[in-house]
């Protein structure tokens, strides 16, 4: 009789799958020590990244050309923002759906700003094309769209194609805003997110957002390939800066997708007060905290030591232009 009653109590306290807990349910599910540990760790990681970001802003204002500062601030704020979103998801877990949607909008803006910053480092589209020389060629079938663009395996790099790539990157912000809007409409009509399935309308919205992200990420890889092929920014640690940003974005996306899949199949099961999806979100937050701290330190080192294009590159380009005139 006692065993049967305890099973019923467990099933009663295990929340509906796909829901996120309130603050009190989160504290009951994690226990006192687990809750305090997550609260303190998330705040500490956020403060460390915010401090490094503040130092970088001060350095940018003193040493970087004025027109580069806004884009640099957007790009280097990535790890501080991720840490802040993690704090909010841990302290207010019921808002996880909205916070993930808002993060994807911010993520799209950062990728777009990094592409625009690339052009500023090169001196704009005209100077980029001048630096590439006559009839520059490279492959455009790059990750994650390698198989979709086989016809662009060895194509000319033209200014029109550079503009097209910028448009592909720019669409991310608008698509992600539309995805966030639809998710809010679903929530106001009590259609909450849950495990990935054909009967869950959030699945289709998320799929559209992921496709938009993949195409935008392809555009980011195109600019990386331009630098990797023609090496116009030697001594600038461009590859390292690109890799650090790429890693955190890819890790966040892959981890979230895998965890949602595991929760939908019941591999990450519910416990009293926490659904499987909520437990998966907590696991993801813990992993992101570690990644944001490590990669945030690397990001700080790179931009603190190499905040802008070397001045000698600017002078040589200017002298070359004057000689041509």
Buried (B, 14 or more C-beta within 10 A) or exposed (E): EEEEEEEEEEEEBBBEBBBBBEEEBBBBBBEEEEBEEBBEBBBEBBEBBBEBBEEBBEBBEEEBEEEBBEBBBBBBBBBBBBBBBBBBBBBBBBEBBBBBBBBBBBBBBBBBBBBBBBBBBBBEEEBBBBBBEEEBEBBBBBEEBEEEBEEBEEBEBEEEBBEBBBEBBBBBBEBBBBBBEBBEEBBEEEEBBBBBEEEBBBBEBBEBBBEBBBBBBBBBBBBBBBBEBBEBBEEBBBEBBBBBBBBBBEBBBEBBEEBBBBBBEEEBBBBBBBBBBBBBBBBBBBBBBEBBBBBBBBBBBBBBEBBBBEEEBEEEBEEEEEEEE
